Amino acid sequence: MIENKGELDVSSLILLGASTKRTDDSKIGFFGSGNKYAIATLIRMGVGFRIFSGDKEIKIATSGINFRGQTFEQIHIDGQPTSLTTDMGPQWEEWMALREWVSNSLDEGQSNIVTETENVSGKDGYTRFFIEHASGIRLVIDNWNEYFTFDREDVKYENEFGRLYPQTNIDETMVLFRKGIRVYKSEGTTSLYQYDLNGFGINESRIIDNLYSAGCRMIEYLNKTTDIVILRNVLRNAFVGNYFEGRLSWKWGVDKLSQHWRTAIDNHIIVVESVSGYFEDLIRSKDHYLVNAEMAFQIKHSFPDVQVYGINDEGAQLAHKKVEPTKKMEFLLKECLTFLEETEYNLADPIEFVEFDRTDVLGQAERGKILLSPKLFELGKKEIVRTIVEEQEHLRSGFKDCSRAFQNHWINLFISEKEERFGHFL
């Protein structure tokens, strides 16, 4: 039995699209079609139900009607035919009808839900829905907390935007709720937590309408979370355990991470998990979090003081490990450095030989060092000099590749060299 204060207006079972809740963010209902879909679904599924408005039972029946050579079951309310048929909500399941009436009960106030009763009757001043214990309904009753959160007491975190619950599924199936009602379940996906967020967008079947958008709402919620334990759990496990939180669009889902994330990171270094093999010495010697390239970029963007390894300034995955130079590499480098010295180019930063995880990368400027790939030394001295000078100027200017600022830096460098050589100063 699902009960709430106030007697049901029969029009709410007939008028499709009529909803007084659409502009009230505190309400679960939105589309004005739920009661109709619920009735059609239960009749179609053969599940018995009865509806009472006060002491009066609202009679529901059907009759066949022909439309273009096909017979449909037309729904009658209190003996009057409606424009509704039992084919409405073709994707709805039994539990969705129960969900609808529970949602209505919560919206109307003084909700009372009794999971098992044999006393089927109305009550003055109240609306009552009774649903037979069919298999699909019984499944909901036996697993109530997997469908509704309003009875749960295991809240991990709560703010004005929603609630966070611990993962309760044995197989850690991802379950999402909106205003206490389940709106998504994926048995092939795991998540660290169960999310009950007011901002999830839903379609007319009351299911998440866009999983990417839902993921953005999850990022926003986690970014407003002040519980450091939760944030550290995400950093420690989401990206190495194939959890949904680790697959969210962290690079674009929020402009910057909150300072609570900085507190959670503390003195840890950040390493991109997929290229962590290039940083084994660092991982062994320092506290660290392994994350994906998107989260690494967001952390680097939000907190410049945090040491991030495995991405370049643009956020692309890029890792390297130190290698010993061959005699050929040492010889060619010496020749190139001699050229730079004789042409009065001031090389200020040290050079290291590294192997990059990306084969197309020949050089990189990083943390006050010029990193050169062994592949560069197969391309001739002119290419080696060009790469050394480019990376040195990145370090001096602080400007990135393919930027207007770096282009202007080169033009100014060229003009300054002309001024010095010819003694004509602009």
Secondary structure, DSSP 8 states (H G I E B T S, - for coil): -EEEES---GGGGT-TT--S-TT-TT-S--SS-HHHHHHHHHHHHT--EEEEETTEEE-EEEEEEEETTEEEEEEEETTEEEEEETTSSTT--HHHHHHHHHHHHHHHSS-EE-S--S-----TTEEEEEE---HHHHHHHHTGGGTB-TT----SEEETTEEEEE---TT-EEEEEETTEEEEEEEEEE-SEEEEETT--B-TTSSBS-HHHHHHHHHHHHHT---HHHHHHIIIIITTTTBGGGGS-TTTS-SS--HHHHHHHTT-EEEEGGGGGGGHHHHHHS-EEEE-HHHHHHHHHH-TTS-EESB-TTS-B--EEE----HHHHHHHHHHHHHHHHTT----S-EEEEEESSTT--EEEETTEEEE-GGGGGS-HHHHHHHHHHHHHHHHH---TT-HHHHHHHHHHHHHHHHHHHT---
